[in-house]
Amino acid sequence: MFSVFQLSHAQAQPQSYPTKAVTIVVPFTPGTGADVIARLLQPKLAERLKVPVVIENKVGASGAIGTELVAKAPADGYTLLFTATSHGTLPAMKRSLPYDAVKSFAPVALAATSAMSFVVGPQVPAATLAEFVALAKKSPGTLYYSSPGAGSIQNLAMELVKIENGIDVVHVPYKGSAGAASDLVGGHVQATVAAVQTMAPFVTTVRLRMLAVLSAERSPAFPDVPTMKELGHPALVVDTWYGIYAPAGTPREIVARLNSEVNALLQLPEIREAFSKQGMTPVVDKPERLAELVEQELARWNRVVAQSNIRE
């Protein structure tokens, strides 16, 4: 017969996981990329785990508030973080955070990536990246680029474009992607770096020109647009990404179970189709893929922020 301690201990073992609702914290507002993807996965993950899966949006401080909540949650697999690219950029921008982007978390899965593009307005006399670079070098400081805000991945990616090409283009931050795109179309700024799917409606209607994509391979939506890598800039491979974390110390068996279940969902035709409509590419891989990506991101964006002097 089990003692009370033995019974309690047996019930706490990872092999019994899960026995209650799992909460996924999204540190961004409803409707953002991470929130959309999390909610696409939510019902099917609940089916597979056979427990309720609840999504909570804990917003504020560019994602730091929700991220801290998960970092300090019990390491039992019942509180997860569904985060995005800013997890790898925020530490470069903020002098101090209430968590460590690597040490405070156990990677579960890199769920999806999305390609970014370099786009110019119709009034810019440049049909190629080389022509834009030549134009910028001829008149340094006279061209402007838009982004959804200082420290955004769009801002940092464009700063990396500037560093790699040795050009001076002035940053104009906006409060969101809509204003950044509309002022580019209106000619108030001359360039931007943004997600391919965000720019697609403007490019297909010839209101903007896409000169390059920052993905490792050409975009299926714009197969004639070269990659930055093809144009001689292998360092300019920049994707937006979405990943799932548990608090550091979560048992490996629980992390492995969650990784297996998420990977199974990412291979479902209906999930892949839904992701495609959002401009996302599902990623089926081990937790180590997310760990490696974030360490690379932290090193890169720390360097870019230091060189560009854009720390908040």
Number of C-alpha atoms within 10 A of each C-alpha: 5 8 8 9 9 11 11 11 10 13 13 14 14 17 11 10 18 19 13 12 15 20 18 24 25 28 27 25 16 15 10 11 19 24 22 16 21 22 18 16 16 17 13 16 21 15 11 13 18 13 15 17 22 15 19 17 16 18 17 13 12 15 20 20 17 22 32 20 18 27 25 15 15 14 19 21 23 21 23 27 27 27 27 25 18 20 21 24 23 25 19 24 22 11 9 10 15 13 17 13 20 15 11 19 24 25 26 30 29 29 28 21 21 22 23 25 28 24 26 28 26 19 15 17 11 17 13 17 19 13 14 20 19 15 17 20 17 11 12 14 13 13 20 18 23 28 29 21 18 19 23 19 25 24 23 24 26 24 24 22 22 18 14 14 16 12 21 18 22 18 20 17 18 16 11 12 17 13 15 24 25 14 17 25 21 14 15 16 23 24 31 27 28 28 23 24 19 16 21 17 12 18 19 13 9 13 16 24 25 27 21 24 30 29 23 16 15 19 20 8 12 15 11 12 17 20 24 25 18 14 13 10 14 14 13 20 17 22 21 19 26 26 25 26 30 29 27 19 15 19 16 12 14 22 22 15 18 23 22 17 16 23 19 13 20 19 13 11 10 12 17 16 14 15 20 14 11 15 19 24 19 22 20 19 16 16 21 14 15 23 20 11 13 22 13 12 19 19 13 17 23 18 14 22 19 12 12 14 10 15 16 11
